[in-house]
Amino acid sequence: MPSLDAVRPRVVLDLERLRHINCGLGRFCLNLARALLQPGEWSQSGCAIDPVLFLPECAGTYLEPLVSAIRPPRLSVPALRKEVFARWLRPLARPFLTAPKVDVWHVTHQTSKYLPFDARVPVLLTIHDLNFLHDADNKRDPARVARKLANIQSKIDRAAALTTVSQFTAADVRAHLRVGEKPIYVIPNGMTTPPPASLERPDFLPAGPFLLSIGNCLWHKNFHTLLGMLEHLPGRRLVIAGKKATPYGRFIDEELTRRGLRDRVVMPGEVSDGDRQWLYEHCDAFLFPSLAEGFGFPVLEAMQVGKPVFCSRRTSLPEVAGTAGFFFESFAADVMADTFRRGMEIVQQTEGFASRQVTHAARYSWDASAASYRHVYEAITRGERTTDHSTSSPRASGPDAACAA
């Protein structure tokens, strides 16, 4: 296959979500863009792609100093570029369009409101999850589910190829949406270097050992199952860190009173990056009984510092945790407690357990993700579909990390 330097596809990167830098999609855009824009040995002349940044004015500083070094062209993000307006203007403008100036437009998430104005430009669509299909509230509103599916279907219809962040999401897409012969490439997300941990124990946490769970208090996080488990683990304390001013957060708070666990469960709400990292580094184990995850970063964040992870077997979590995780086969309180006790016995008996966890998490890198995306951009530019293949590991190396599902 010709080198990437010989092709250097001109790719529009939809980085509109950088305006919400602290949300998951904002972080995805930031980390992928940094990896794609970073010069490397794959390219004699800088980036392996010829990037065009679809970027809000307020977000340019997040990509410094890379943007200053390579000075890629930028497209603004005005309201009239939204597809709700563009679809009416596109037919009127078609006779006046010149030859396309880009090879691929990468729509970086399935909720994007933007598509290329020129209908001839190939689109790569990244679908992170279809978690609304697995959410109890949405299941009670089939019309809402249908609207969400129709919105994503319209983008799939426009796309030349799709990527997902997990094999589970790829299977979900094929099961619930019309993909036809379009390839789906599974490209796992990468892990970033963790932030420095706070130097001192957070004020909200009493002295002593603790278990940790992290996430906003939403029903699919399934935190309440941990309360029943805790009743079977005398003396254990649990920290649940994340936004708690939600209906589910209030439900958890009421359960603490009802179960008499208020002195054993700490819910500090949202915490700083430093405190979050301190919690990861000092917990005895990380618990994640979530029912729906597109990827499941907290699992790998805990493994990055060598911690044992106990999680559900739902959606993408078995794929991401792999053989490094322990799994709740049931949410019955006694079964969860037995799973925890047996897992901790294995941890204590396994030499080098923490190193194994760190090694597993390190297999997920943004450089590998960027290499896979570059491979897909090139395939789309050539009008090719790369050979279908699969891998049993969560992360292959180099361009072949892009696996067609």
Secondary structure as the mmCIF struct_conf table of DSSP 4:
data_model
#
loop_
_struct_conf.conf_type_id
_struct_conf.id
_struct_conf.beg_label_comp_id
_struct_conf.beg_label_asym_id
_struct_conf.beg_label_seq_id
_struct_conf.end_label_comp_id
_struct_conf.end_label_asym_id
_struct_conf.end_label_seq_id
HELX_RH_AL_P HELX_RH_AL_P1 LEU A 4 VAL A 7
STRN STRN1 ARG A 10 ASP A 14
HELX_RH_3T_P HELX_RH_3T_P1 GLU A 16 HIS A 20
TURN_TY1_P TURN_TY1_P1 ILE A 21 ASN A 22
BEND BEND1 CYS A 23 CYS A 23
HELX_RH_AL_P HELX_RH_AL_P2 GLY A 24 LEU A 37
BEND BEND2 GLN A 38 GLN A 38
TURN_TY1_P TURN_TY1_P2 GLU A 41 TRP A 42
TURN_TY1_P TURN_TY1_P3 GLN A 44 SER A 45
BEND BEND3 GLY A 46 GLY A 46
BEND BEND4 ALA A 48 ILE A 49
STRN STRN2 ASP A 50 PHE A 54
HELX_RH_3T_P HELX_RH_3T_P2 GLU A 57 LEU A 63
TURN_TY1_P TURN_TY1_P4 GLU A 64 PRO A 65
HELX_RH_AL_P HELX_RH_AL_P3 LEU A 66 ILE A 70
STRN STRN3 ARG A 74 LEU A 75
HELX_RH_3T_P HELX_RH_3T_P3 ALA A 79 ARG A 81
STRN STRN4 LYS A 82 LYS A 82
HELX_RH_AL_P HELX_RH_AL_P4 GLU A 83 ALA A 93
HELX_RH_3T_P HELX_RH_3T_P4 ARG A 94 PHE A 96
BEND BEND5 ALA A 99 ALA A 99
BEND BEND6 LYS A 101 LYS A 101
BEND BEND7 ASP A 103 ASP A 103
STRN STRN5 VAL A 104 VAL A 107
BEND BEND8 HIS A 109 HIS A 109
TURN_TY1_P TURN_TY1_P5 GLN A 110 THR A 111
STRN STRN6 TYR A 114 TYR A 114
BEND BEND9 PHE A 117 ASP A 118
TURN_TY1_P TURN_TY1_P6 ALA A 119 ARG A 120
BEND BEND10 VAL A 121 VAL A 121
STRN STRN7 VAL A 123 ILE A 127
HELX_RH_3T_P HELX_RH_3T_P5 ASN A 131 HIS A 134
HELX_RH_AL_P HELX_RH_AL_P5 ALA A 136 LYS A 139
TURN_TY1_P TURN_TY1_P7 ARG A 140 ARG A 140
HELX_RH_AL_P HELX_RH_AL_P6 PRO A 142 ARG A 158
BEND BEND11 ALA A 160 ALA A 160
STRN STRN8 ALA A 161 THR A 164
BEND BEND12 VAL A 165 SER A 166
HELX_RH_AL_P HELX_RH_AL_P7 GLN A 167 HIS A 176
BEND BEND13 LEU A 177 LEU A 177
TURN_TY1_P TURN_TY1_P8 GLY A 180 GLU A 181
STRN STRN9 ILE A 184 VAL A 186
STRN STRN10 MET A 191 MET A 191
HELX_LH_PP_P HELX_LH_PP_P1 THR A 192 SER A 198
BEND BEND14 LEU A 199 GLU A 200
TURN_TY1_P TURN_TY1_P9 ASP A 203 PHE A 204
BEND BEND15 LEU A 205 LEU A 205
BEND BEND16 ALA A 207 GLY A 208
STRN STRN11 LEU A 211 ILE A 214
BEND BEND17 GLY A 215 GLY A 215
HELX_RH_3T_P HELX_RH_3T_P6 TRP A 219 LYS A 221
TURN_TY1_P TURN_TY1_P10 PHE A 223 PHE A 223
HELX_RH_AL_P HELX_RH_AL_P8 HIS A 224 GLU A 231
TURN_TY1_P TURN_TY1_P11 HIS A 232 HIS A 232
BEND BEND18 LEU A 233 LEU A 233
TURN_TY1_P TURN_TY1_P12 PRO A 234 GLY A 235
STRN STRN12 LEU A 238 ALA A 241
BEND BEND19 GLY A 242 GLY A 242
BEND BEND20 THR A 246 THR A 246
HELX_RH_AL_P HELX_RH_AL_P9 PRO A 247 ARG A 259
TURN_TY1_P TURN_TY1_P13 GLY A 260 GLY A 260
TURN_TY1_P TURN_TY1_P14 ARG A 262 ARG A 264
STRN STRN13 VAL A 265 GLY A 269
BEND BEND21 GLU A 270 GLU A 270
HELX_RH_AL_P HELX_RH_AL_P10 ASP A 273 HIS A 282
BEND BEND22 ASP A 284 ASP A 284
STRN STRN14 PHE A 286 PHE A 288
BEND BEND23 LEU A 291 LEU A 291
BEND BEND24 GLY A 294 PHE A 295
HELX_RH_AL_P HELX_RH_AL_P11 PHE A 297 GLN A 304
TURN_TY1_P TURN_TY1_P15 VAL A 305 GLY A 306
STRN STRN15 VAL A 309 SER A 312
BEND BEND25 ARG A 313 ARG A 314
TURN_TY1_P TURN_TY1_P16 THR A 315 SER A 316
HELX_RH_AL_P HELX_RH_AL_P12 LEU A 317 ALA A 321
HELX_RH_3T_P HELX_RH_3T_P7 GLY A 322 ALA A 324
BEND BEND26 GLY A 325 GLY A 325
STRN STRN16 PHE A 326 PHE A 328
BEND BEND27 GLU A 329 GLU A 329
HELX_RH_AL_P HELX_RH_AL_P13 ALA A 333 GLN A 349
BEND BEND28 THR A 350 THR A 350
TURN_TY1_P TURN_TY1_P17 GLU A 351 GLY A 352
HELX_RH_AL_P HELX_RH_AL_P14 PHE A 353 ALA A 362
TURN_TY1_P TURN_TY1_P18 ARG A 363 ARG A 363
STRN STRN17 SER A 365 SER A 365
HELX_RH_AL_P HELX_RH_AL_P15 TRP A 366 THR A 381
TURN_TY1_P TURN_TY1_P19 ARG A 382 GLY A 383
HELX_LH_PP_P HELX_LH_PP_P2 THR A 386 ASP A 388
BEND BEND29 SER A 392 PRO A 394
BEND BEND30 GLY A 398 GLY A 398
HELX_RH_3T_P HELX_RH_3T_P8 PRO A 399 ALA A 401
STRN STRN18 CYS A 403 ALA A 404
#
